């Protein structure tokens, strides 16, 4: 009987030990650090792409009546990019290896849609900013749940402000006849898909 009980206890303790190994959790501080690293990396890449989108649009439409509107949005994107360039060393975050691709793809998208007309350029803005606004909202939820609200206040407030800026850009695009672009629904759907793919990749690479 004692031998049987010993076996039962041994098996129970073994299962408990193995369970503790399989349910081992990463420390909360490390999870937060990894979250912030990912956020800053993807946002720097995203703001670089946005900067280049508006650069491409300005190259084509800068001398048209919509030029000042594009310039205003571009100036805000430049400020966004400068901020994330500042946060990379502050948080010792790893920049995305895909920055050169974000640079080229952003410019090509901006110039390409602008060549289709100002309505298509504005449709591009609407599509991009819709995805980025949603993306920033998701990040804010993650930060409110996992980040230190005092230590990481600057990052949280930065993302909140940039989210609001992107929302204004989205509305500006609509106000400038984005929906009159040729194949508006198809065009914006493809651009949104590309943006989501870019987010997925630059979070990881």
N, C-alpha and C positions, 0 to 999 in steps of 0.2 A: 504493500500500500504506500509506504513512504517513497519507494522507488517511483511508483506511478505519479505521486504528487510532485516529486522532484522533476519528472519529465514535463508535466503540465506547466509548472512554474517556469522551467527553462524555456519552453516553447513560447509562453506568454511574454517573458522578458525579451526573448529574441525578436518576436513580432513588434514589440514596443520600440526596441532599438532600431530595427529596420524602418519602422514607420517614422521615427524621429529623423532618420537620414533622408527619407524621401520627401518629408514635409518641411525640411530645413528652409528657412526663409532668409533672404538677403536682408541685411540690416536696413531699417527705414532710411537712414542717412544716405546709404549707398543708392537706394532706389531713387531718392530725390535727386541725388547728384547725377545719376544716369538720365533721369527725366529732363533736368535742366540742360544737360549737355546736348541731348537730342533736340530740344526745343530751339536752343540758340543756333545749332548747326543748320537745321532745316529752315529756320527763319532768315538766317543770313543768306542762304542760297536763294530762297524765295524772293527776298527783297532785291538781291542782285538781278534776278530774272526780271522783276518788275521794273527796275531801273533801266534795263536794256530794252524792254518792251517800249517804254515811253521814248527812249532814245531813237529807236527805229521808227516810231510814229512821227516824231518831230522831224526826222530826216526827210520824210515824205510830205508831211502836212504842216510843217512849221510855219510856212508862209501863207497858209490859208486862214480863213476866219476862225477855225477851231484851234489854231496854233496856241493862243494864249491859255486856253483851257487845258490842253495837253501839257503845256509847260508848267502850269500850276500843280497838276497832279504829279508830274515828273519831279518837281522840286521837293514835294513831300516824300516821294519814294527815295530820293537821294538822302534825305534826313533819316529815313527809316534804316537805310543801308548803313549809314555812318554810325548809327546807334548800335546796330548788331556787330559791326566791325569793332566797336569799343567793348562790347560785352564778351566777345570771343576770348581775349586775353584776361579780362576781369574774372571770368568764371573758369578759365583754363579749358575751354571747350574745344573740341576737335572740329575744325572746318570740314565741310564736305569735300570729298575728292572730285565731286562732279561740278565744281564751280565753273570750270572752263566751258562745260556743256551748257550750264544755266546761262552763261554769258551769251554764247552764240545762239542758243535756242530762243532766248528772250528777244534778242535783236531781230532775228528772222521772223518771229511771230509778229512783233510790232510793225516792222516794215512791210511784211507780207499782207497783213490785214489792212494797213493804211493804203496800200496800192489798190485795194478793192474799193476804196472810198472812205470818207470820214465816218459813214454809218457803220461800216465793217470794223473800223478802228474802235469805235465806241462799243460795238458788240463784243469785241475782244476784251475791253475794259470791264464790261458788265460780267462776262463769264469768269474772268480771272478774279475779280474782286469778290464775286459771290463765293467762290471756293476758298479764297484766303480769309474772308470774314468768318466762314464756317470753321475753318482750320484754327483761327485765333480763338474762337469761342471754345472749341474743344480743349485747347491748351490752357485757357483760363480755368476751366473746370478742373483739369488735372492739377494745376498749380494751387488752386484753392483747397484741394483735398490733400495734397502731399507736401507742398512747400512751406517754408517758414514765412509766415505772413509779415514778419518784421524784417528778417534778414534779406528776403527776396522781394521786398516791396517794390523796389525800382523796376525789376523785371516784370512783375505783375502789372504795374501801372503803365509801363512801356507798351506791353502787349494790348492792354485795354485801350490806350490812346490810338495805337496803330490800327486796331480793329475798327474803331470809330472813323478813322481817316479812310480806310478801305471801303467802309459802308457809304461814305460820302462820294467816293470815286464811282462806286457802283451806281448810285443815284444820278450822278452827273452824266454817266454814259447813257442812261435811260432818257434823261432830259435832252440829250443831244441826238435823239432819233436812232438809237442803237437798234431798236426793233424794226427799223426800215431797211436794215442791211439785207443783201441778198442771202437767201437760205439761212435766215437768222437762227432758227432753232437748231438746224444741223451744225451750223458754224459754232454756236456757243456750246453745244453738247460735246463736240470734238475737243474744243479748247478746255472745257472743264475736265474731260477725261485726261488730257495731257497734264493739266495742273495736278490732278490727284496722283497720277503716276509719278510726277516729279517730286511731290511731297513724300510719297512712300519711299522712293529711292534715296533722296537726300537725308531722310531721317536715319538711314542705315549705312550709307556709303560716304 
